[in-house]
Amino acid sequence: MALADHSARAFTARLLALQSDEELRKIQRYFKFGEGEYAHGDTFIGVRMGSIFALAKEFADMPLADIETLLDNDIHEFRVGALSVMAKQYPLKTTTEDRRKGLYELYLRRHDRINNWDLVDLAAWHVIGPYLIDRSRTVLHKLAKSKSMWERRTAVLATFSFIRLGQFADTFAIAKLLIKDSENLNHKAAGWMLRSVGDKDRAALLGFLDTHAAAMPRPMLSNAIEKFAPADKAHYRSLT
């Protein structure tokens, strides 16, 4: 039996066949393309995200070089496919430790192609975080100080892997750095991770808020306290 073709070329042909003008119109309403907006200059063709994810699952054993070929594509949906393949490939039992290292290094080396919030969110905590669980996390603290807003977003979202293990120190340290971030998207991401800490350990989150809530940007604070009772929300909002 011939092996399935899971190359970038085969993925490209399958993805192009999913193009829909109706989906493109939906995307154009959802993403902001104006000057200075996050999707400015990006190119979409109109493929439903769910369809890309399903295709990525089918191509989950794609070679690294082919994943990088997809990352190099200027069409946004192809980069979505690349990051989705990476996220689905990393945890497979058949994925070797060398391949996991390759996925981690590819993500960081080609972060220039991971240039929107949805792309970061697809793989930061599926590739970067898991790889660093038993390793030094210094790289995340460096990324949190990067000039690239997307690298800073990767830094905080990757800590979700640690939060799931009850390890909060990196989340708190990076969230503290992002208090002074210039981007609301990163404030929201940090707040999201802080909320996740609260889901595991309410007292740990309260300790962070009691120290830092007064300085936190409103989007970060609002996301962090989203699940609080109204009176508790009012208390922390009154501190800002």
N, C-alpha and C positions, 0 to 999 in steps of 0.2 A: 504493500500500500504506500503510495506516495505521501511524503510529509506535507502538511498544510503549509501554504505560503504565508508566512506572517511577517513579511518584509514591509518596509515603509511604502514601497510602490503598491503592494496589494492593499494596504490600509488606505492609501490615498484614493485608489479606484473605488473602494467600498464607501468611503466617506463622501466622495463627490456624488455618488448615486443617491445619497440621502438628502441632497440639497433641496430646499423648499423656499420659494419666494414668500410664502405666507409666514414661515418661520423667521425669515430675514426681517420682515416688517415688525414682528414681535421683538426681535433682538434690537432693532433700531429704536424701539420705544423704551426698552429696558436699560440699555447702556447709554451713557452720555458721551456724545462725540464732539461736543463743542470745544473751542480753543481753551486749553487749560484743563479740560476734563480728562478723567483717567483713560477713556477709550479713544481719545483724540488721535487720529492718524492710524488707528487699527482697522484691519480689514476683516469683515465677516462675510460669509456666503449664505448663511441660513441653514444650519443643521441643529436639530433639537439636542440639547445637552444629554438627555437620557439616552438618545440613540448613540451618541458618541461614547458614553460610558459602557453601553452594552457591547459596542464594537471593540472597545479597549479590553474588555474582559475576554473576548474571543482571541485577541492578539496579545494576551498577557505575557507570552514568552518571547516577545519581540527582542531581537539583539540590540545591544546598546547603541551601536552605530546607526541603526535604523531609527531608534528613538530620537537620537540627536538630529537626524535628517528631518523628522517631523517638527522638532523644536525650531529648526532653522526656517521653517515655512512662515511666510508673512501673514498667512491666513490664520485668524485666531482659533478657529475650530481645530486646526491641525495641532496647535500647541496644547489645546485642551486635551486632545487625544494622546499626545506624548506624555503629559503629566498624569493622565488617568492610567495609561499603561504602566508607568513607573509605580504608581500607588498600588495597582493590582498585582504587579509582579513581585514587589518587595516581600510581602508576607507568605508567598507560596512556599510550600514545603520543598519544592524542587529548586527553589532559588538558592544558590550557594552563597556562602559568606563573601566570597570574592565578587560575585555579581551584586550583592547588596552594597558592598563598598563602591563598586562602579556606579551604581544608581545614585548613591549619596554624592560622589565626586562629580558626576555629570550635572546634577541639580545645581550644585554650588558653582561649578565652572561655567555653566551657561545660564546663570541667573539673569543675564542681560535679556534672555528670551522669555523669562518669567516676569512679565511686566504688566500684570493687572491683578486685582485682588482675587479673582476667581482662579487664576492659575496658581498663585501661592497657596490658596486654600485647598487645592486638589491634592497636593503632595507634601506640604511642609510637615504635617504630623504623621504622614504615612511612610515617609522616607527619612527625612532629616532627624526628627525626634527619635524614632526607633533605633536608628544607627547609633545615636549618642547615649543611649540608656546606660551602657556600661563603659562609656568613654568620657574623656574630658569634654566639657560643654563650653569651653572658652570661645570656640568659634561663634556660638550664639551671642555671647556678650559683645563680640567684635561686630557682628552683623547688626546688633541693636544700635550701634553708633555709626552705621554706614550712612553715606550721603544718599543712598538709594532707599526710597520709602518702601520698596518691595522687599528689600533685604531686611529692613527693620521689621516688616510684617512677618516674614519668615521666622525671624528670631523668636518672637513671642508665640506664634502659633505652634512652632515645633515643641514648645514646652508642654503641650497637651499630653504628649506621651509620658511625661514625668508626673503630671497631675494624676493620671490614671493609676500610678503606682504610689500615690500619696506623698510625692516629692514636690514641694512648692517653692523651694528657695530660688530656683532659676526664674520661675514665673514672677515672683515678687521683685527680684532684682531687675529684670528686664522691664516689667511694668513701671517700676520707679523711673527708669531711664526714659520711658516713653511718655511720662507725664509732660515733658517739655517738647514732645514731638510736634511738628508743624502740621501733621495730617490727621484729620478726623477719622479717616479709615483705620489708622493705627491706634488711635484712642479707643475706638470701638472694639478692635481686635484684642487689645489689652484688657478691656473691661470684660469681654467675652471669656477670656482665660481666667480672670479673677472670679467671675461667676462660677466657672467650672471648679475652681478651688473650693468655693463655698458649697458646691454640691457634695464634695468629699469631706470637707471639714469646715463647718460654719465658724468655729472659733478662730481658725487660722485666718479666714477672710476678714473677720471683724477686727482682728489685731492689726492687719494691714490697713484697713479703712480708718481705724481710730488714729493711726499715725499719719496717713497720707490723703485722706478724703478732702481735706480743706484745699489742697493744691491740685487735685485731680481735675482735668477738663470735664465738663458736663457729660459729653458722650461716653467717656471712660467710666465715670461714676454711675451713670444711668444704666449702662450694661452690667456693671458689677453688682448692682443692687436690684436688678430686675425682678428677682423672685422674693424680695423682702416684703413684709407687711407694710401697708401704707404709712403707719406711724414711724416705722424704722426708716423707710425711704425719706420721709420728711425730715427726720433727724439728720441724716447724712447730707441731704441737700442743703440744709440750713447752715452747714459748716463751710460751704463754698462762698 
